[in-house]
Amino acid sequence: MFKIGCHLSASKGFMHMGEEILSLGGNTFQYFSRNPRGGAVKSLDMEDVEAFNSFAKEKEIPCILCHAPYTLNPCSKDEKTRDFAYRAMTEDLERMDLTPGNMYNFHPGSHVGQGVEAGIELIVAHLDKVMRDDMKTTVLLETMAGKGSEVGSRFEEIAEIIEKTALGEKLGVCLDTCHVYDAGYDIVNDLDGVLGEFDKVIGLNRLKAIHLNDSKNPFESHKDRHEKIGEGSIGLEAIERIINHHALRDIPFYLETPNELPGYKKEIEMLKSMSGSSK
């Protein structure tokens, strides 16, 4: 099954998102755990959660991806910012257990002048505090574009975090096509080479999700500005190679392109056609 979806608003609950993604032609979706700029989490409707779990099984929604707020920065030099990251992720992972077997994605963070190694140590310490042996969720580190002092724009940084985290077996990676291209990994002209490097440094078994985005900026720009599929510097031909690559074809793809729902529907239809999938 070709797994394709997009980012949806969680404001109306899980059942609404499940029905919405099916109406768009997709079979998986991503949502924010709370306001992407931070703040308190909305209370859950347990009837809605239970109804969605049954709905997802019936309609063959294989997985969903929860995205942490952008303000979550576990390697900040500000203690209050790190405390928010701890409280938010702890709360999010507890809630994720109510929809078991899914994924939680977060940006590793920005070291804000402390240096990459100091940032990595803080991220590892954070993960060791929030992750539990009995949790039913896979936590994903997202590959980043490398703007400012971001940690995670190099595969080696992601690998070091995974290796040093006590429960590293519960960690995976979400590869963002815009981010890795902007970071200097040439997925347009050397996709096999990039995936070979990922496998050597991190391991393709760790790759659990892909944010499928074109880029507004040229290769190795370190800018992180998403573009609609086929309208940016990555281009439609490269996107088609990505979704049909034998190493990636079974991984869920999530659109984060600058679209409203009709635009997502159009992109999902196009990508399904390019993949040869009728489902």
N, C-alpha and C positions, 0 to 999 in steps of 0.2 A: 504493500500500500504506500503510495506517495503521500507523505504527511506534509500538509501545507496549511498555514493559517496566518493570522495577522494580530496586531495589538487591538484589544477591545477595552472599552470602559467597563469597569466592574461595578459602577454605581447602582445598577439594577439587579445585581446578583448573578450567581453562577448559571441558573437555568436560562436567564435571558442571554448570557454570553454563549451558552451552548446552542440555543436555537438560532442566535444571530450568526454564528460561524457557519452553521449548516446552510443558512439562507444565502450566504456569500459564496458557497461552493467549497468551503474548507472543511477540515476535520480535526483541527487542533487550534488553540489560541493562546495568546499571552495576555496578561493583565498586570496592572500595578497592585501591589499589596496594600497601598494607601496612596494618598496624594504624592505624585512624583517629586514634589518639592519638600516632602516631609509632613510632619503633623501627626495627629492622633489617628489610630486605625478605626474604621467603621465597624460596629458590632455585626456579628454574623447572624443570619437567619438559618437556624439549624434545619428547618424544614426544607429550605431552599438547597442547602448543602446535600442533604440526603436525597432529595429529588434529582439533583444533578448527578450524583454518583450512579444512580440507577439509569438515568438518561444517557450518560456517557458510555456505560456498558452496552445498553440497547442499541445506540446509534454508532457504536464503534469509534468513539473519540478516544484514541489510544493514549493520549497524554496531554497535559496542559503545562504551561510555564508561567510561574509567578515571577514578576520582576520587582526587585527592591527599589525603594525611592532613590533618585539621583543624589540626594543629600546624604545618603549613608556613606560615610567615609571612615572606615576602621583604622586607617593609618594617618589620620590627621594629627598634627602636633598639639591640637586643642583638646583637652581632656573632655570637655562638654560634648564636643562633636563625636568623639569616640564613645562616650557614654550613650548618646542617642543611637549610634550604630549597634551597640550591644543590646539595648532595650528593644529597638525595632526588629532586629533580626531574630532575637529570642522569641518575641511575640509572634512574628511571622512564621517561624518554623513550627511553633506549637499549633498554630492555625492550619498550616499545611498538612498536618497529620490527619485532619478531618477529610481531606481529599488525598488519600494515601497513594504512594507510588508515582508521584509527579516530581516536578523540578522547580528549584528556586534559584534565580539568577541575580548576581550582583556585580557591580563594577568594583574591582579590587580597591580603588581609591587613589588619592593623590598624596604624596609624601610631603608636599609643600615645603621643600627646602631641606628636609632632613636627610635626603639621600635614598636611593632605591633600596639598599640593604636594610636600612632602618625601617623603611616602609614595609618591606616584606616581613620583618620580624613582628611588627605591630599587627599585620594582617593575620599571621599565623597565631599569635596570642589571642586575637579576637575569635578566630574560628575554633580554637581549643576551648574557649569559654562558651560559645553558643551551640556547638554541635553536640549531639547526644548519641550514645550507642543504639538507643531504641528508636531513633527518628526514622520515619518512613519516606523521607524526601532526599533526593540527590541535589546537593548544592553545587551550582555552576559558577565558575569564575569566567567573566567575559573578557575576551581579547579586546584591547583598547587601541586607539589611534596614536597615542603618544603625545597628545597636546599637553602643554604645561609640564607638571610633575607627575603625570599619571603613571601608576604602576600597572604592568600587565600588557604593555605594547610589544614585548619580546616574549617568545615562547619560553625562553629560559627562566624568566621571572615567574610565569605561571607554574612551570615545572617545579621550581624551588619551593613555592608556597605549598603545592600538593605534597611534595616529599617531606616537608618539615611539619605538616599538620598531623596531629596524633590520629585523627580519624580520616586520613587521606583517602581511604577506600570509598568514602561517601562523597568525594568531590569529583566533579567533572568539569568540562569546559563548554562554553557557548562561544562559537566563532562568529564574529560579525564581519561580513564581507567588506563593508565600507571601512571598518576600523583596520582590518589587517592590510587592506590595500593602501590606505592612508599611512599606515605604519611602516610600509616598505616591503611587504610580502607580495610578490607579483603574481596574483592569482589570474591575471589576464593572459600573460604570455608563458607562465610556468606553473600552472596549477599542480601538476604532478610533483614538481620540485618542492613547492610549498607544503603540500600534504606529506611528502616524504620527510621533510624537515620536522613537521609537526609530529609525525610518528616517531622519529628518532629522539626528539627532545621530550615530548610529553607522552605520546602513545595515542594512536587513533582510537583505542578502546575508551579513552577519556572523553572523546568528542560526543556530546549528548544532544546538542541543539545548534542550529545555525540561524543567526539573524541575517536574512537575505535582503540586502540593500545595495543600491547603486550609490555612487559617490559624486557629490557636486565638485570635488576638487581633484587635481591631478595626483598621480602616483607619488607616494612618499611625502605627502603634504602635511601630515600630522594635524589635520584640521577637524575631522569628524563632523561632516555635514552630509546627511543622507539625501539621496535623490531617488526619484521613481525608477522602477526597473526599466532599463534600456535607454534612459535619458541622461545618464551620467558618464563618467570616465571609465567605468568598468564595462558597460555596454551589454547588449542583449546576447551576443554570441558567447561571451564569457559566462554570463549567468546561465545560459543553456548548458554549457559544459559542466558548470558546478552542480546543477541539480541532477544531472545524469551521470555524474562520476560514480564509478562502482563503489568507491570508499565512502560516498556521502549519501547515496540514494535512499538508504533506509533511515536516515536521520531526519527528525522533524525540522521544517523550515518555517521561520516566523518573519513576516514582513513588518518592517518599521519605516516604510517609505512615507513621504509627506503626502498623505492621502486622507480623504474622507471615505466612508464605507463604499460608495459606488466605485471609487478608484481601486480600493482593495479587491472588490468583486472582479473587476476587469483584470487586475494583475493575477489573481488566483486562477481565473479561467485561462489566461494566457500561459501561465506556468504549467498548469495541468495538461494543456495541449502540447506544450514543449516536452513534457515528461512522458507523453503517451499514456497518461492515466485517465481513466474514465470515472474514477472514484475520488 
